[in-house]
Amino acid sequence: MRGIDRRFLLRAMSAGIGLAALPALADPVFRRYPFSLGVASGDPRPDGVVLWTRIAPEPLEGGGMPMQPVEVAWEIASDDRFRNVVRKGTETARPELAHAVHVEVDGLEPGRDYWYRFQVGKERSAAGRTRTAPAAGSAVERLRFAVAGCQHYEQGLFTAFRHLAAERLDFVFHYGDYIYEGRESGPNVPRPRLHRGDEIYTLVDYRNRYAQYKTDRDLQAAHASTAWIASFDDHEIDNNWARDRDDNDTPPEIFLLRRAAAFQAWYEHMPVRRALLPRGADLDMFRRFAFGSLLDLHVLDTRQYRTDQPCGDRIKPRCADAMDPNATILGAPQKAWLFGGLAESRARWNALAQQVMIGQVDRDIGAERRFDMDKWDGYVADRMDLIGHIAERRQGNVVALTGDAHNTWIGDLVRDFDDPASPPVASEFVSTSITSGGDGVDQRPDTPRILAQNPHWKFYNDQRGYLSCTVTNERWQTDVRIVPFVSKPDAPISTRASFVVEHGRPGVQGA
């Protein structure tokens, strides 16, 4: 009981009460600060949000809590000094979920800021700011949000998150790779900081890795600054996993045990609703958010339902399997859900919030054509079904928000990527990483040739940062926010470029 006062156990033993029979602790005393992982909010709706924290006085040692429930008080106010508390209550932090709490607050007013905090015993958390979504169908003049992800702890400092926190956004879409599963690089690899331990496989492993990331103050500031809409990609479990297959040919029934542990740890550490509580190795992550009449955000899962990557994975010449009409990156149920949602949407804009690049990229600067089989380039039939669905309905309001690439790519989605004259159907903004890839450079030597042979892509940058999006009824503007380095502290932020999509006119233009 390293993190919690032994007096509780002594009192219980003197009273002849077994530990398993103890009720939830209502007034614990801690030797170390229990809110070491900060606070967060997420999944905003017009009438409420999810409030999150985890009680972890020994965050890197499994949490340091006894195996019994703890009562956690929470309150949410309409002002940052908590003079007008509008809702409050208690939630049980359970050992089965690593003493994390997910408070689904309702009864709030739409489209406004709130402030929240937690208390356990005499310890109080820092306060966080959140924001509800606008009322359903209501007129919304403007939304501002960020797109971020790929935050390898060893490869850089999370300075970009500190700058994101200062932007006072309506929400953040995190596309995934919140943690990385690999082992500590070791003293012979120059890194600004190191993972603890080996590659992670068990639930305790994943919990400790999330805790190491969440002790970062800049990441905590970003969570506390606004509501997040969280998804996952591959490194929350294992590199380039697909359905029940990992990157190492592990028997599927064994890999699913690891997937179950990873999904539980993801749920425990994300501000998401109870509807996303895993059922063993299954987790229903794809979901939809409406922001008044201005934006419908369709959050996709491009990992859990995909068929195995074709052509042996990696960057390869395209084999016949990549063109297989039965190959899928979405899976049939999710695909039907997405197509139905797009067809029925009455919002001014529709955003596909997802993980890997949709647009084609021929990555060979020579005569041979090579594509990344882990992206939509490995699932050509699914991609052309999606683009065709948008084109046939003349939805000139679809924007894809993507990550994973560790670079910024901005361009158009077209029906025929091999025809330079093929007109835009939708637009895609690919966010760079927070840290993954290290400091980076503005342009790589082969950038001009890559862009020349992929003319539907209009911009590329290889520095770290995030995307900041401002959406109005008539225009969508995306600012490429970059930091010059992540290998040392206090990097400044700047806008490297800005691009605009006009409503009803697919295709990106320079701002």
C-alpha positions as CSV (number, residue, x, y, z in Angstrom):
1,M,0.0,0.0,0.0
2,R,2.8,2.4,-1.0
3,G,0.6,5.2,-2.2
4,I,-2.2,5.2,0.5
5,D,-2.0,5.6,4.2
6,R,-1.6,2.3,6.1
7,R,-3.9,3.5,8.8
8,F,-6.9,2.3,6.7
9,L,-5.6,-1.2,6.8
10,L,-4.7,-1.1,10.5
11,R,-8.2,0.2,11.4
12,A,-9.7,-2.5,9.2
13,M,-7.6,-5.3,10.8
14,S,-8.3,-4.0,14.3
15,A,-12.0,-4.1,13.6
16,G,-11.7,-7.7,12.3
17,I,-12.7,-6.7,8.8
18,G,-11.2,-8.5,5.8
19,L,-9.8,-6.4,3.0
20,A,-12.2,-7.9,0.5
21,A,-15.2,-6.9,2.7
22,L,-14.2,-3.3,3.0
23,P,-16.6,-0.8,1.5
24,A,-15.4,2.0,-0.8
25,L,-13.0,4.3,0.9
26,A,-14.7,7.6,1.5
27,D,-12.0,9.7,3.2
28,P,-8.5,8.3,2.3
29,V,-5.2,9.9,3.3
30,F,-2.4,9.8,0.7
31,R,1.3,10.0,1.1
32,R,1.7,11.2,-2.4
33,Y,-0.5,13.3,-4.7
34,P,-3.2,11.1,-6.1
35,F,-4.0,13.1,-9.2
36,S,-0.5,12.6,-10.7
37,L,-2.0,11.9,-14.2
38,G,-4.0,15.1,-14.4
39,V,-7.6,15.5,-15.5
40,A,-9.4,15.4,-18.9
41,S,-12.8,15.7,-20.6
42,G,-14.1,14.4,-23.8
43,D,-16.9,13.1,-26.1
44,P,-18.8,16.4,-26.0
45,R,-22.6,16.5,-26.5
46,P,-25.0,19.5,-26.4
47,D,-26.1,18.5,-22.8
48,G,-22.9,17.1,-21.4
49,V,-19.4,15.7,-21.5
50,V,-17.3,13.0,-19.9
51,L,-15.0,14.0,-17.0
52,W,-11.9,11.8,-16.4
53,T,-9.2,11.3,-13.9
54,R,-7.3,8.4,-12.4
55,I,-6.3,8.0,-8.7
56,A,-2.6,7.0,-8.9
57,P,-0.2,8.2,-6.1
58,E,2.4,5.8,-7.5
59,P,1.7,6.2,-11.2
60,L,4.7,4.3,-12.6
61,E,4.2,1.3,-10.3
62,G,0.8,0.2,-11.1
63,G,-0.9,3.2,-9.5
64,G,0.0,2.4,-5.9
65,M,-3.6,1.9,-4.8
66,P,-5.1,-0.9,-2.6
67,M,-7.3,-3.4,-4.3
68,Q,-10.6,-1.8,-3.2
69,P,-12.9,1.0,-4.4
70,V,-12.4,4.7,-3.6
71,E,-15.1,7.4,-3.6
72,V,-14.1,10.4,-5.8
73,A,-16.1,13.6,-5.6
74,W,-16.5,15.8,-8.7
75,E,-18.0,19.2,-9.5
76,I,-18.5,21.2,-12.6
77,A,-19.1,25.0,-12.6
78,S,-20.0,27.7,-15.1
79,D,-17.1,29.9,-14.0
80,D,-13.4,29.2,-13.5
81,R,-13.5,30.1,-9.8
82,F,-16.3,27.6,-9.0
83,R,-18.6,30.2,-7.6
84,N,-21.5,28.7,-9.5
85,V,-21.3,24.9,-9.3
86,V,-24.0,23.6,-11.6
87,R,-23.5,19.8,-11.1
88,K,-21.7,17.7,-8.5
89,G,-21.6,14.2,-7.2
90,T,-19.4,11.2,-6.4
91,E,-18.0,8.4,-8.6
92,T,-16.5,5.1,-7.5
93,A,-12.9,4.6,-8.7
94,R,-12.6,0.8,-9.0
95,P,-9.5,-1.4,-8.9
96,E,-10.8,-3.4,-11.9
97,L,-10.3,-0.2,-14.0
98,A,-7.0,1.0,-12.3
99,H,-9.0,3.5,-10.2
100,A,-9.9,5.5,-13.2
101,V,-13.3,7.4,-13.3
102,H,-15.4,8.4,-16.2
103,V,-18.2,10.8,-15.1
104,E,-20.9,11.2,-17.8
105,V,-22.3,14.6,-16.9
106,D,-25.6,15.7,-18.4
107,G,-28.0,18.5,-17.9
108,L,-25.6,21.2,-19.1
109,E,-26.2,24.0,-21.5
110,P,-25.2,23.6,-25.1
111,G,-22.3,25.4,-26.7
112,R,-20.6,26.9,-23.6
113,D,-17.5,26.6,-21.4
114,Y,-17.5,24.8,-18.1
115,W,-14.8,24.1,-15.5
116,Y,-14.5,20.9,-13.5
117,R,-12.3,19.3,-10.7
118,F,-12.1,16.3,-8.5
119,Q,-11.5,15.6,-4.9
120,V,-10.5,12.4,-3.0
121,G,-10.1,12.6,0.7
122,K,-8.6,16.0,1.4
123,E,-6.7,16.1,-2.0
124,R,-8.1,18.2,-4.8
125,S,-7.2,18.0,-8.5
126,A,-6.2,20.8,-10.8
127,A,-9.2,22.4,-12.6
128,G,-9.9,21.6,-16.2
129,R,-11.9,23.6,-18.9
130,T,-14.3,21.8,-21.1
131,R,-17.0,22.8,-23.7
132,T,-20.3,21.3,-24.6
133,A,-21.3,20.9,-28.3
134,P,-23.8,23.3,-29.8
135,A,-27.5,22.4,-29.7
136,A,-28.6,20.0,-32.3
137,G,-29.4,21.7,-35.6
138,S,-28.6,25.2,-34.2
139,A,-26.8,27.8,-36.2
140,V,-23.1,27.9,-35.4
141,E,-20.9,30.7,-36.8
142,R,-17.5,29.2,-36.1
143,L,-15.7,26.1,-34.7
144,R,-12.1,25.9,-33.8
145,F,-10.4,22.6,-33.1
146,A,-7.1,20.8,-33.4
147,V,-6.0,17.5,-35.0
148,A,-3.0,15.8,-33.2
149,G,-1.4,12.5,-32.4
150,C,1.7,10.3,-32.9
151,Q,3.5,11.3,-29.6
152,H,6.4,8.9,-29.2
153,Y,7.7,9.7,-25.7
154,E,11.3,8.8,-26.5
155,Q,11.6,10.8,-29.7
156,G,10.8,14.2,-28.3
157,L,9.2,16.6,-25.8
158,F,5.5,17.4,-25.9
159,T,6.1,21.1,-26.3
160,A,3.5,21.3,-29.1
161,F,0.8,20.3,-26.7
162,R,1.7,23.3,-24.5
163,H,1.0,25.6,-27.5
164,L,-2.2,23.7,-28.4
165,A,-3.4,24.2,-24.8
166,A,-3.1,28.0,-25.2
167,E,-5.3,28.1,-28.3
168,R,-8.6,27.8,-26.4
169,L,-10.2,25.4,-28.8
170,D,-13.7,23.9,-29.0
171,F,-12.3,20.4,-29.0
172,V,-9.3,18.3,-30.0
173,F,-9.5,15.3,-32.3
174,H,-6.7,12.8,-31.4
175,Y,-6.2,10.4,-34.2
176,G,-4.2,7.9,-32.3
177,D,-0.7,6.6,-31.4
178,Y,-1.1,8.1,-27.9
179,I,1.5,5.7,-26.6
180,Y,4.2,3.5,-28.3
181,E,4.6,-0.1,-27.3
182,G,8.3,-0.6,-27.8
183,R,11.0,-1.2,-25.3
184,E,13.3,1.4,-23.8
185,S,15.9,2.4,-26.5
186,G,18.8,2.1,-24.1
187,P,21.7,4.4,-23.2
188,N,23.4,4.0,-26.6
189,V,20.6,5.6,-28.5
190,P,20.5,9.4,-28.2
191,R,17.0,10.3,-27.0
192,P,15.7,13.2,-24.9
193,R,14.0,10.7,-22.6
194,L,13.4,7.0,-22.4
195,H,10.6,4.5,-22.0
196,R,10.6,2.4,-18.9
197,G,11.1,-1.3,-19.4
198,D,10.6,-3.7,-22.3
199,E,7.9,-4.0,-24.9
200,I,4.5,-4.0,-23.3
201,Y,2.2,-7.0,-23.4
202,T,0.2,-7.2,-20.2
203,L,-2.5,-5.0,-18.7
204,V,-0.1,-3.8,-16.0
205,D,2.5,-3.0,-18.8
206,Y,0.0,-0.9,-20.7
207,R,-1.2,0.9,-17.6
208,N,2.4,1.9,-16.7
209,R,3.1,3.0,-20.2
210,Y,0.0,5.3,-20.3
211,A,1.0,6.6,-16.8
212,Q,4.5,7.5,-18.0
213,Y,3.1,9.5,-20.9
214,K,0.4,11.1,-18.8
215,T,2.9,12.4,-16.2
216,D,4.0,14.9,-18.9
217,R,2.9,18.4,-17.9
218,D,2.4,19.6,-21.5
219,L,0.1,16.7,-22.3
220,Q,-1.8,17.3,-19.1
221,A,-2.2,21.0,-20.0
222,A,-3.6,20.0,-23.4
223,H,-6.1,17.6,-21.8
224,A,-7.2,20.2,-19.3
225,S,-7.6,22.9,-21.9
226,T,-10.7,21.5,-23.7
227,A,-12.7,18.4,-24.6
228,W,-11.0,15.6,-26.5
229,I,-12.4,13.2,-29.0
230,A,-10.1,10.2,-28.8
231,S,-9.5,7.4,-31.2
232,F,-6.7,4.8,-31.6
233,D,-4.3,3.6,-34.3
234,D,-1.7,0.8,-34.2
235,H,0.8,1.7,-31.5
236,E,-1.8,1.6,-28.7
237,I,-1.5,-2.1,-29.3
238,D,1.3,-3.1,-31.7
239,N,2.8,-1.7,-34.9
240,N,0.6,-2.2,-38.0
241,W,-1.8,-4.6,-36.4
242,A,-4.9,-5.6,-38.5
243,R,-8.0,-7.2,-37.0
244,D,-6.6,-10.3,-35.2
245,R,-3.1,-10.1,-36.7
246,D,0.0,-8.4,-35.3
247,D,3.3,-7.6,-36.9
248,N,5.1,-10.7,-35.7
249,D,2.8,-13.6,-37.0
250,T,1.6,-14.3,-33.4
251,P,-1.2,-16.8,-33.4
252,P,-4.5,-14.8,-33.6
253,E,-5.9,-16.3,-30.4
254,I,-2.8,-15.2,-28.5
255,F,-2.7,-11.7,-30.1
256,L,-6.3,-11.2,-29.1
257,L,-5.3,-11.6,-25.4
258,R,-2.8,-8.7,-25.9
259,R,-5.5,-6.7,-27.8
260,A,-7.9,-7.1,-24.9
261,A,-5.3,-5.8,-22.4
262,A,-4.4,-2.9,-24.6
263,F,-8.1,-1.9,-25.2
264,Q,-8.8,-2.0,-21.5
265,A,-5.9,0.3,-20.7
266,W,-6.9,2.6,-23.6
267,Y,-10.4,2.9,-22.1
268,E,-9.1,3.4,-18.6
269,H,-7.0,6.4,-19.7
270,M,-9.2,8.2,-22.3
271,P,-12.1,10.5,-21.5
272,V,-14.7,8.4,-23.3
273,R,-18.2,7.2,-22.5
274,R,-19.1,3.8,-21.0
275,A,-20.4,2.7,-24.3
276,L,-16.8,2.3,-25.3
277,L,-16.0,-0.1,-22.4
278,P,-14.3,-3.1,-24.1
279,R,-15.9,-6.5,-24.3
280,G,-12.8,-8.6,-24.1
281,A,-10.9,-7.9,-27.3
282,D,-13.7,-5.9,-28.9
283,L,-14.3,-2.1,-28.5
284,D,-16.8,-0.1,-30.5
285,M,-14.7,3.0,-31.1
286,F,-16.4,4.4,-34.3
287,R,-19.0,7.0,-33.4
288,R,-20.4,10.4,-34.6
289,F,-20.5,13.9,-33.1
290,A,-22.7,16.7,-34.3
291,F,-21.8,20.4,-33.8
292,G,-25.0,22.2,-34.5
293,S,-25.8,22.6,-38.2
294,L,-22.2,23.3,-39.0
295,L,-20.3,20.0,-38.7
296,D,-20.8,16.3,-38.4
297,L,-17.7,14.5,-37.3
298,H,-17.6,10.8,-38.2
299,V,-14.9,9.1,-36.1
300,L,-13.6,6.0,-37.9
301,D,-11.7,2.8,-36.8
302,T,-9.3,1.7,-39.5
303,R,-7.7,-1.0,-37.5
304,Q,-10.1,-3.4,-35.8
305,Y,-12.1,-4.5,-38.9
306,R,-9.6,-4.4,-41.7
307,T,-8.4,-7.4,-43.6
308,D,-4.7,-8.1,-43.3
309,Q,-2.4,-5.8,-45.2
310,P,-1.8,-7.0,-48.8
311,C,1.5,-7.6,-50.6
312,G,3.4,-8.5,-47.4
313,D,2.7,-5.0,-45.8
314,R,5.2,-2.1,-45.8
315,I,6.0,0.0,-48.9
316,K,5.8,-2.2,-51.9
317,P,4.8,-2.3,-55.6
318,R,1.1,-2.8,-55.7
319,C,0.1,-6.5,-56.0
320,A,-3.2,-7.9,-57.1
321,D,-4.4,-8.3,-53.5
322,A,-4.4,-4.6,-53.0
323,M,-7.1,-4.4,-55.7
324,D,-9.2,-7.2,-54.2
325,P,-12.8,-6.0,-54.0
326,N,-13.2,-8.1,-50.9
327,A,-10.3,-6.4,-49.1
328,T,-11.5,-3.8,-46.6
329,I,-10.1,-1.2,-44.2
330,L,-13.4,-0.4,-42.6
331,G,-15.3,-3.6,-42.5
332,A,-18.9,-4.0,-43.9
333,P,-20.9,-2.8,-40.8
334,Q,-18.7,0.3,-40.3
335,K,-18.7,1.1,-44.0
336,A,-22.6,0.9,-44.1
337,W,-22.8,3.1,-41.0
338,L,-20.4,5.7,-42.5
339,F,-22.2,5.8,-45.9
340,G,-25.5,6.1,-44.3
341,G,-24.4,8.9,-42.0
342,L,-22.9,10.9,-45.0
343,A,-26.1,10.4,-47.0
344,E,-28.3,11.5,-44.2
345,S,-26.2,14.4,-42.9
346,R,-27.7,17.9,-43.1
347,A,-24.7,19.6,-41.7
348,R,-22.8,22.2,-43.6
349,W,-19.6,20.2,-43.4
350,N,-18.8,16.5,-42.9
351,A,-15.4,15.5,-41.5
352,L,-13.9,12.0,-41.7
353,A,-11.9,11.8,-38.5
354,Q,-9.6,8.8,-39.0
355,Q,-6.1,7.4,-38.8
356,V,-4.2,6.6,-42.1
357,M,-3.9,8.4,-45.4
358,I,-6.7,8.0,-47.8
359,G,-5.1,9.7,-50.8
360,Q,-2.7,7.8,-53.0
361,V,1.0,8.3,-52.6
362,D,3.5,6.8,-55.1
363,R,6.6,6.8,-52.9
364,D,9.2,5.8,-55.4
365,I,11.0,8.6,-57.1
366,G,12.3,6.2,-59.7
367,A,10.4,4.4,-62.5
368,E,8.9,1.7,-60.2
369,R,5.7,2.6,-58.4
370,R,5.6,1.8,-54.7
371,F,2.8,2.3,-52.2
372,D,2.3,2.0,-48.4
373,M,0.2,-1.1,-47.9
374,D,-0.8,-0.1,-44.3
375,K,-2.6,3.0,-45.7
376,W,-5.8,3.1,-47.9
377,D,-3.3,2.5,-50.7
378,G,-3.5,-1.2,-49.7
379,Y,-7.3,-1.2,-49.9
380,V,-8.1,0.4,-53.2
381,A,-11.6,-0.9,-53.6
382,D,-12.7,0.5,-50.2
383,R,-11.1,3.9,-51.1
384,M,-12.8,4.1,-54.4
385,D,-16.2,3.1,-52.9
386,L,-15.8,5.9,-50.4
387,I,-14.8,8.6,-52.9
388,G,-17.5,7.4,-55.4
389,H,-20.1,7.6,-52.7
390,I,-19.2,11.2,-52.0
391,A,-19.0,12.1,-55.7
392,E,-22.3,10.6,-56.7
393,R,-24.1,12.6,-54.0
394,R,-22.2,15.7,-55.0
395,Q,-21.3,16.4,-51.4
396,G,-18.9,19.3,-51.8
397,N,-18.4,19.5,-48.1
398,V,-16.4,16.5,-47.1
399,V,-12.9,16.8,-45.5
400,A,-10.8,14.0,-44.2
401,L,-8.7,14.5,-41.1
402,T,-5.8,12.0,-40.9
403,G,-2.6,11.3,-39.0
404,D,-0.1,8.4,-38.7
405,A,2.4,9.7,-41.4
406,H,4.6,11.8,-39.1
407,N,4.5,14.5,-41.8
408,T,2.0,17.1,-42.9
409,W,0.3,16.3,-46.2
410,I,-2.5,18.5,-47.7
411,G,-4.3,17.6,-50.9
412,D,-7.3,16.5,-52.8
413,L,-9.2,13.2,-53.0
414,V,-10.0,12.4,-56.6
415,R,-11.8,9.5,-58.4
416,D,-8.7,8.7,-60.5
417,F,-5.4,9.3,-58.8
418,D,-3.5,8.3,-62.0
419,D,-5.2,11.1,-64.0
420,P,-3.8,14.6,-63.2
421,A,-6.9,16.1,-64.7
422,S,-9.3,14.2,-62.4
423,P,-11.3,16.8,-60.4
424,P,-11.3,17.0,-56.6
425,V,-14.2,15.2,-54.8
426,A,-13.1,16.0,-51.3
427,S,-10.0,17.2,-49.4
428,E,-7.6,15.6,-47.0
429,F,-5.5,17.2,-44.2
430,V,-2.9,14.9,-42.8
431,S,-1.5,16.1,-39.5
432,T,2.2,15.7,-38.6
433,S,3.2,14.1,-35.3
434,I,3.6,15.7,-31.9
435,T,7.1,14.1,-31.6
436,S,7.4,10.9,-33.6
437,G,10.3,11.2,-36.1
438,G,12.3,13.6,-34.0
439,D,13.1,17.2,-35.0
440,G,12.6,16.8,-38.7
441,V,13.2,19.3,-41.5
442,D,11.0,21.6,-43.5
443,Q,11.4,19.7,-46.8
444,R,13.3,16.5,-47.6
445,P,15.5,16.3,-50.8
446,D,13.0,14.1,-52.6
447,T,9.9,16.3,-51.8
448,P,9.7,18.1,-55.1
449,R,9.8,14.8,-57.1
450,I,7.3,13.1,-54.8
451,L,4.8,16.0,-55.1
452,A,5.4,16.2,-58.9
453,Q,4.4,12.5,-59.4
454,N,1.5,12.9,-57.0
455,P,-0.1,16.2,-58.2
456,H,-3.2,15.8,-56.1
457,W,-1.0,16.5,-53.1
458,K,-0.4,20.3,-52.8
459,F,1.8,20.6,-49.7
460,Y,4.3,18.6,-47.6
461,N,6.3,19.4,-44.4
462,D,8.4,17.2,-42.2
463,Q,8.4,19.1,-38.9
464,R,6.5,18.3,-35.7
465,G,3.3,20.0,-34.5
466,Y,-0.5,19.7,-35.2
467,L,-3.3,21.1,-37.3
468,S,-5.5,24.0,-36.2
469,C,-8.9,24.1,-38.0
470,T,-11.3,27.0,-38.2
471,V,-14.7,26.2,-39.8
472,T,-17.4,28.6,-40.8
473,N,-20.5,28.1,-43.0
474,E,-18.6,29.2,-46.1
475,R,-15.0,28.2,-45.5
476,W,-12.7,25.7,-43.8
477,Q,-9.3,26.9,-43.0
478,T,-6.5,24.6,-41.7
479,D,-3.3,26.1,-40.3
480,V,-0.2,24.0,-40.2
481,R,1.3,24.6,-36.7
482,I,4.9,23.5,-36.3
483,V,7.7,23.7,-33.8
484,P,11.4,23.8,-35.0
485,F,12.6,21.1,-32.6
486,V,11.4,18.6,-30.1
487,S,14.8,17.3,-28.8
488,K,15.1,20.2,-26.3
489,P,12.7,22.3,-24.3
490,D,10.9,25.6,-25.1
491,A,10.4,25.4,-28.8
492,P,8.3,28.3,-30.2
493,I,5.3,27.7,-32.4
494,S,4.6,29.1,-35.8
495,T,2.2,28.7,-38.7
496,R,4.1,27.1,-41.6
497,A,1.2,27.4,-44.1
498,S,-2.6,27.8,-44.3
499,F,-5.0,26.2,-46.7
500,V,-8.7,26.7,-47.4
501,V,-11.6,24.7,-48.7
502,E,-14.7,26.7,-49.9
503,H,-18.1,25.1,-49.2
504,G,-19.5,23.5,-52.3
505,R,-16.1,23.7,-54.1
506,P,-14.0,20.6,-53.3
507,G,-10.3,21.0,-53.3
508,V,-7.7,22.8,-51.2
509,Q,-6.5,26.3,-52.0
510,G,-3.7,28.4,-50.4
511,A,-5.1,30.8,-47.9
